[in-house]
């Protein structure tokens, strides 16, 4: 029990990113984005591939113990292993991983599946960690949310390949993205054509909750060497412009208060979803706050964040 408490305390003092890998180009773009944020020694990256229960283990007469051992040696092409290995190679190419790190393999039995969950955890002398996990679950969204519960995590990144031609049969679709965004206990980034250099568009409605989100995003963005941030507020009509202008100014002050620069202050009028999606086309990432309503209401009534997540063609970050 003490070891679990110590582990939880250590994790809570670090910036932890869960990157969901499915073999698509978008998922690896999401990983490269995470890599940019992981320059500091206080940031850990966990790569997870969610494997359907018992997938591929009935063919070829594989013994579970042999399959498990070979997987940990990266010598067997089990579903997801080659994608996790590619993710590790990307981190090595970008200088986020060094050959002298210590590694430890862990296995957890899963009922109804001979392989179970398996992971390899790499750590260096400064306690920075990179974890590769092959996780078993009934479906991708459930597996991701189960992994979130093992956190804590600060950010979950998953690629949305709907409408793309990646050549890979993605396990993720808009329904998975929305389920994770609604239910995850932390910020969720859905990666679509993610190009960090194009910057963040931070949206605010002038509420205290949205200002909290502005600060959280600024703290995340500060992990990049040259962040580019714009702030947007949408007024329902002409009468609401002064309030929206004030909201943008307050948000800019918060961002500048953590040592960053706001490139543009934007005020629009009209439907907030339409305006956010339209303005957001010029940015790498649209940043929104969670609606703050109950999960049930979000599921049945929707929210600005969920509607933008559904309609936007570029990446969306929902922070809570």
N, C-alpha and C positions, 0 to 999 in steps of 0.2 A: 504493500500500500504506500509506503514511504517513497519507493522508487517512482511510482506513478505520480505522486504529488510533486516530487522534484522535477520530473519530466514536464509535467503541466506548467509548473512555475517557470522553468527555463524557456519553454515555448512561448509563453505569454510575454516574455521580455524580448522576443525576436520578431522580425517581420517575415512572415511565412506565406509563401505563394504556392497554391496548388494548381498545377498545369495539367489539364486533361488532354491526353494524347490519343488520337484515333487513326493516325497515319496520313491524315489530310494535310495539304499545304497550310491551311489556315491554323491547324493546331500547332504546327511547327513555327509559324509566324508568331503565334501567341507565346511560345516558348522563348523565342528571341526577344520578345518584348519583356518577358520576365527576366531574362538575362541582363537586359539594360538596367533593370531596377535592382539587380543583385550584386552591384559593385561592392557594397559594404560588407563587412564581416558579420553584421547583425541580421543578414537576410538568408533564409533557407529556401530551397526550391524542392518541391515534391512533385514528381511526374507520376501520373497514374493512368493505366490503361484498364478499362473495365471489360472483363471477359465474361460472356454468358456462361452460366453454370454448365459444366461438363463439356464445353465446346472442344471438339477435336480429339478427345481422349478415348473415344470408343474405337477409333480406327488405328490400324497398324499394330495392334497388340501391345501398346505401351504399358509398362509397369509404372504406376503412379510415382513410386520412389525414384525410379530412373528418370522419368520426365522432370520431376522437381529438381533433382541434382543437376541435370543437364541444363535446365533453364537458368539456374543460378550461376552456371559456368558460361552462360551466353552461347551455348553450343547447340541448342535445339530451337528450331523455328516454330515455337508455339505461338498461337495468336497473340499479337501485341508485343512479344519479346523483341522482335526486330525494330519495332517502332520506338520502344523504350531505349534500345541500344542506339538508334539514330539520334534520339534526344540527347543521350549522354555524349555522343560524338559532337553534336552542335555546341554543347556547353564547353567541351574541350577546345573546339576551334575558336571559341570566343574568349578563351582564357578564364572561364569561370570554374574550371576544374583542373586540378593538378595531379600528376601520377602518384605522388607520395601520400595521398590520402588513405586513411584507414577505412576498411570496408567490413560490414557485418551483415550476414544474411539471416533473415527471419521467416519462419513459416507459421501460418495459422490455419488449422483445420476448418473446413466449411462443410456443413452437413449436405450430403447429396452430391458432392464434387470431390473426386479423388486428388485433385491438385491443390485446391484451396487457395488462400491468399499467400503471395510470396513477395518479399521485398529485399532490396539491397540498399543499405544506408552507408553513404560515404561521409566521413567527417575529417576535418583537419585540426591542427593544434589550437586554432582559435574557435573551435566548436561550430564552425560553419558546416552546414549539412546539405547534401544533395541526395535525395531518396528516389529510387526507381521502384515502383510498385505495380505488380500484376494482380489486380483485384477481381474477385468473383462476385457477381451479383445477377439478379433476375433481369435487370435492364440498366442502361447507362446512367439515367438520372438517379435511380436508387443507389447505384454504386458510388456516384459522385457525392451524393448527400450523406451516405454512410461514412465516406472518407472525411467529409467536412466535420462530422460529429467526433471524429478522432483527433481533431485539431488541438488548439485553435489555429485558424488561418486568418490572415488579413485580407487575402484576395484569392479568388478562384478565376482561372482563365480557361475558357473553352472555345474551340473554333466552330463557327457555324458555316457549313459548306453548302447550304441550300442555294440553288441557283448558280453554283459554280461548276466547273468541269475539272475537278482535281484529279480524276482518274482513279480515285480511291473510294470505295464504298464506305462512306462515313457512318458511324454509329450515332452521330449527333444530328439533330434536326431542330427546327424552331420549337417544337413541343418540349424537347429536352432542355433547350436553353431557357425557355420560360419557366419550366418547373424548377430548375436550379436557381434561377434568378429570384423566384418568389419565395423559395423555401430555405435557401442557404442563409446561415447566420452572419455572413460577412459580405463584403463587396464582391460583385460578380462582373467579369468582363467577358462579353461575347465578341470574339475577334472575327471581323470581316474585312478583308483587304487592309490589314493593319499596317500603317506607315507612320511610325513615331514622329518623324520630322515634321509632319503636318500639324501637330499640336493638339491640345485639348480644348473643347468648347464646353465650358462649365455653365450649367443652367441653374438659375435661382428664381424663386417666386417671392422672395422677400420674407419668407417665414424663418423662424429661429432654426427649425429643422434643416432647411436648405442651407443656411449659413454654416451649420455644423458640418454639412456635407462638403461645402466649399473648402473648409479648413482641412478636412480629411483628404480631399483630393490634392490640395496644395502640398500636404505632407508627403503624399505618394509621389507627386510629380517632382518634388525636390530631390528625389533619388536619381533623376536624370541630370546629365551634366549641363545641358542647355535647354531647359524646358520652355515651351511656348504655350501660353494660356490666353484664351479670350473668354469673356463673360457675357452671357445672354440672359435677358429677362423679357418675357412676353406679356404685354398688357392686353386685356380683353377688348379695350376700345380706346379712343383718344383720351377719355377722362382718366384712364389708368396709367397714362404715360409717366406722370410725375412719380408715382409710387414705383413703377418699374425702373425708372432712372435712378431713384434712390437705392433700390435693391442692388442694382449693378454696381453703384459706387461703394456701398457697404461691402459687397462681396470682393471688390477689387482691393479694398483696404485690408481685408482679412488675408488675401493672397500675398499682398505686398508686405504684410506683417511677418510673414515667415521667410522673407528675403527674396521673393520672386517678383517678376515683372509681368504686368498684364498688358498684352499686346493690343487688344481691342475691347471696347465696352459697347455692347450692342443692345439696342432696345427695338423690339418689334411689336406690332399689334395684330390681333387676330386669334385664330385657334392655336393654342400652344403646341399641340402635336405637329400640326402642319408647319409652323414656323421653325420649330426645333429641328425637324427632319430636313427642311430646306436649307437652313443656315448651316446645319451640321455636315452637309455634303462636302464642305471645304476643309474639313478637319479629319484627323486620324481617328479621333475619339470624341463621342458625345458623353458627357458626364451628367448623371441625373441622381436625384435622391430617391430612395424608396418612398412610396406614398405614405407610409406610416399607418395605413389602415390595417385591419386584420387580414390574415392570409385568405380567409374565406371570402371577404369582400373583394380582395384583389382578384381572386379567381373568377368571381361571378360578375363583378362590375367593371373590372379593368382599372387602369390608372394611366396617367401620362407616361410614366416610365415603361409600363408593359406595352402600351401602344407604340411608343417610339421604338422599343426593342423589336417589335413585330414589323414595323414599316421601314426603319432605317436600313440603308444598304451598306453603311460603314459600321465600325465598331461602336459598341455601347457599353458604358460602365455604369452599373447601378450600385450606389453606395448606401449602406445602412449603418 
